[in-house]
Structures are given as C-alpha cells and as structure tokens.
Amino acid sequence: MKKIKQIIKLTTILALTGTTFITNAQEKETTFSFGVTSDQFFGVAPSVAMEYKLSEKVSTSVYGIFWGAGTAGAWGNWTEFGGGVNLRLAEGITLNPNLGFTFGNLLSKGAADGQLGGIAGDGIVPNLFFNVDIPKFEGEIYAGYYAPLRDKAPEDGSTLAYLHYWASAGYKVSDAFSFGAHFEHLKRTKDDIGGKLDYFQWAGPYVQFNASKFGSFVRLSAGPEVKNGLQAKDSFYKLSTGFSF
C-alpha cells in the first residue's frame, strides 16, 4: 500500500509539472505535425510530433509513431513514443536529439508471441534528426538505435536490436517543387539465434511537391536495392506525406 501511494504521488507531481511546463511553452509558440509513410517493409506508419518553443535557439519536442498500422501490427501493435530538444544551429539548420521508448514485443521478446504479446517498456530508442532547410537546398539525416529494455525472450529465442538510418539531400526548384536523392538502411545488430542481418539497404531519387500555405508536402522516393538479407528485390519505394501548423 505504501508503494502504491508513493507511485500515485510521484505520478501526480510529474503530471502537474508537465502541465505547467507545457502551458508556459504554449504561451510562446507550439507547432503540431502529422505525417504518414508507406514502404515495402514497415507498411503504413502514421506519426505525430509537437514542438514547444522555449527561445529563439531551443525548443522541446515530443513525438509518436504508430508502427502498428502496417507490418508492425504483428509485433504486439508496435508503438513508439519519445521526446527531446530541437536546437537551431543556424538559420534553417536544426539538430533534434530524442530519447524514445517502444511498446510491443519486437525487441524484448523477439516478436515471439505476435499480436497478443505486446508489453509496455519493450525497448529504448536514442535517435536524432539533422535538418537543413535553406532557400535552394534541403537535406535530412536520421539515425536511431532500437535496443531491448527488458528481456522477455523465450528460452529458444533472443532479444533483438536494430540500427535504422537514412540521409537525403535535394534542390529546391521552387516553393512548390524539389527533387534529390535518398539513401536508407535497416540492420539487425543483435540476435543471439539468427545473428546480424541487413533487412534492406537502398538508394534512389525522390521528387517532392509542397503546399507551403498549408505546411504540407507529398514525397515519392524509389530506387534499386543495394543489399537485402531477407529476399532480394530489384527496387524499393516509399511514399511520404504530412502537414504542420
């Protein structure tokens, strides 16, 4: 009973602190973003993000990814949630390190019990975004490491860990259109049974259409696969869209 009271007290303090912090931040500036991607590996994956501006150089951010809308539905309705800071290094150049957590069974159980096996605290995801958005150039670098936070793997199984990263760079023809190149790689870095594995590695061009008035875009990326440890394919493709306000 004493432990339960302590947990309730701590939860209440954290909730009140978070509410006060967000209220103060909202008085300055708040940005909300919604995005959806679809590719051959993850399927459909909606995401949301919010940013609270603290100063001209620093913002705090939270994000969530609904991986379970696609392939990851079989990983205990896999879900990712986290937050971090967004640092404005220069005009149009930002660095956004985050710490995320996953809910499901992919990392902690090795997806051993499918949709019914999801648990809270499945894994931890340190990650970062580096973005460039200047008059004639756009670019992005992402890197995230997915590591198990708990060990719930069966005796004949293993916890899993992954490295996912990409880089893109493009030229802005106008406010409405840009094009460039994209490289992406997903690698399993830990599996005591099956070992390391490259799930996909691909590179190719992209085209992007923007509606700056509504803070929205549509991007199609496609290209040949460089490496695939599952099943060789001659190409890979990804469709992305989103808006912010």
Residue pairs with C-beta under 8 A, 6 or more apart in sequence:
22 52
25 52
25 53
25 54
25 60
26 52
28 52
28 53
28 54
29 52
29 53
30 50
30 51
30 52
30 53
31 50
31 51
31 53
31 244
31 245
32 48
32 49
32 50
32 244
32 245
33 48
33 49
33 50
33 51
33 242
33 243
33 244
34 46
34 47
34 48
34 242
34 243
34 244
35 46
35 47
35 48
35 49
35 240
35 241
35 242
36 44
36 45
36 46
36 47
36 240
36 241
36 242
37 44
37 45
37 47
37 238
37 239
37 240
38 44
38 45
38 70
38 238
38 239
38 240
39 236
39 237
39 238
39 239
40 200
40 233
40 236
40 237
41 71
41 186
41 199
41 200
42 67
42 70
42 71
42 72
43 69
43 70
43 71
43 72
44 69
44 70
45 65
45 66
45 67
45 69
45 70
45 72
46 65
46 66
46 69
47 63
47 64
47 65
47 66
47 242
48 63
48 64
49 61
49 62
49 63
49 64
50 61
50 62
50 63
51 59
51 60
51 61
51 86
52 59
52 60
52 61
53 59
54 60
56 88
57 87
57 88
58 85
58 86
58 87
58 88
59 85
59 86
59 88
60 83
60 84
60 85
60 86
61 83
61 84
61 85
61 86
61 96
61 98
62 81
62 82
62 83
63 80
63 81
63 82
63 83
63 98
63 100
64 79
64 80
64 81
64 82
65 79
65 80
65 81
66 79
67 75
67 78
67 79
67 80
67 104
68 75
68 76
68 77
68 78
68 79
68 104
72 78
72 104
72 106
73 115
74 111
74 114
74 115
75 104
75 105
75 106
75 111
75 114
75 118
76 103
76 104
76 105
76 106
76 109
76 111
76 113
76 114
76 115
76 116
76 117
76 118
76 119
76 122
77 103
77 104
77 115
77 118
78 102
78 103
78 104
78 105
78 106
78 118
78 122
79 102
79 103
79 104
80 100
80 101
80 102
80 103
80 125
81 100
81 101
81 103
82 98
82 99
82 100
82 101
82 125
82 127
83 98
83 99
83 100
84 96
84 97
84 98
84 99
84 128
85 96
85 97
86 94
86 95
86 96
87 94
87 95
87 96
88 94
89 95
91 134
92 132
92 133
92 134
93 131
93 132
93 133
93 134
94 129
94 130
94 131
95 128
95 129
95 130
95 131
96 128
96 129
96 130
96 131
97 126
97 127
97 128
98 125
98 126
98 127
98 128
98 129
99 124
99 125
99 126
99 127
100 124
100 125
100 126
100 127
100 144
101 121
101 122
101 123
101 124
101 125
101 149
102 122
102 123
102 124
102 125
102 146
102 149
103 118
103 119
103 120
103 121
103 122
104 118
104 119
104 122
105 111
105 112
105 113
105 114
105 117
105 118
105 119
105 122
105 152
106 122
106 123
106 146
106 160
107 122
107 123
107 146
107 147
107 148
107 149
107 159
107 160
107 161
107 162
108 119
108 121
108 122
108 123
108 148
108 149
108 150
108 151
108 152
108 153
108 159
109 117
109 119
109 122
109 152
109 153
109 154
109 157
109 159
110 153
110 154
110 157
110 158
110 159
110 160
110 191
110 193
111 117
111 160
112 153
112 154
112 157
119 150
119 152
121 149
121 150
122 148
122 149
122 150
123 146
123 147
123 148
123 149
124 146
124 147
124 148
124 149
125 144
125 145
125 146
125 147
126 144
126 145
127 142
127 143
127 144
127 145
128 142
128 143
128 144
129 140
129 141
129 142
130 140
130 141
130 142
131 139
131 140
132 138
132 139
132 140
135 172
136 171
136 172
137 169
137 170
137 171
137 172
138 169
138 170
138 171
138 172
138 178
138 180
139 167
139 168
139 169
139 170
139 180
140 166
140 167
140 168
141 165
141 166
141 167
142 164
142 165
142 166
142 167
143 163
143 164
143 165
144 163
144 164
144 165
145 161
145 162
145 163
145 189
146 161
146 162
146 163
146 164
147 161
147 190
148 159
148 160
148 161
148 190
151 159
152 159
153 159
156 193
157 193
158 190
158 191
158 192
158 193
158 194
159 190
159 192
160 188
160 190
160 191
161 188
161 189
161 190
162 186
162 187
162 188
162 189
163 185
163 186
163 187
163 189
164 185
164 186
164 187
165 184
165 185
166 182
166 183
166 184
166 185
167 182
167 183
168 180
168 181
168 182
168 183
168 206
168 221
169 180
169 181
170 178
170 179
170 180
170 181
170 206
170 208
171 178
171 179
171 180
172 178
173 179
175 210
175 212
176 209
176 210
176 211
176 212
177 207
177 208
177 209
177 210
178 207
178 208
178 210
179 205
179 206
179 207
179 208
180 205
180 206
180 208
181 203
181 204
181 205
181 206
182 203
182 204
182 205
182 206
182 221
182 223
182 238
183 202
183 203
184 200
184 201
184 202
184 203
184 236
184 238
185 198
185 200
185 201
186 198
186 199
186 200
186 201
187 196
187 197
187 198
187 199
187 201
188 194
188 196
188 197
188 198
188 199
189 196
190 196
191 197
197 229
197 230
198 227
198 228
198 229
199 228
199 229
199 230
200 225
200 227
200 228
200 230
200 236
201 225
201 226
201 227
201 228
202 223
202 224
202 225
202 226
202 235
202 236
203 223
203 224
203 226
204 221
204 222
204 223
204 224
204 235
204 236
205 221
205 222
205 223
206 219
206 220
206 221
206 222
207 219
207 220
208 217
208 218
208 219
208 220
209 217
209 218
209 219
210 216
210 217
211 217
214 243
214 245
215 243
215 244
215 245
216 241
216 242
216 243
216 244
217 240
217 241
217 242
217 243
218 239
218 240
218 241
219 239
219 240
219 241
220 237
220 238
220 239
220 240
221 237
221 238
221 239
221 240
222 235
222 236
222 237
222 238
223 235
223 236
223 237
224 234
224 235
224 236
225 232
225 233
225 234
225 235
225 236
